[in-house]
Amino acid sequence: MENIENVAKSVLLMDKQLREELLVKDGKVQNKKLWEHTHIKKQIDRRKNGDTFTVTDHIRAMVYSMLTSGAPWNRLEPHIDIETGRIWIIDEIFYQYDVDKLLSTALFYLCRGENLRLIQAMLYLC
């Protein structure tokens, strides 16, 4: 029990340091970078509240995971909705994860023209 309490105290201290030192820019906390505003945290809260997840929700999570793995978050930050944790610009590229639309669209159309430029710009792939 003592170990659990020590771990809990450590986590609280790390959170405090993040909020007071590491996530501060120009004297302000960068709210979009806080854990409670991430898409993952929003989904954990939904699960705790008994919500169920649709195929669309699962596709969104998979796309976010694949596109943001190792990506610099400062490029994505302007496109994150703080209320939902969603990355709206990616949602648009993937047709709001409409299953029928995605199934009927060739991969070529998702990765062409402006969509490709947006993805490359966000993820430093160009």
Secondary structure by P-SEA (a helix, b strand, c coil): caaaaaaaaaaaaaaaaaacccccccccccccccccccaaaaaaaaaaacccccaaaaaaaaaaaaaaccccccccccccccccccaaaaaaaacccaaaaaaaccccccccaaaaaaaaaacccc
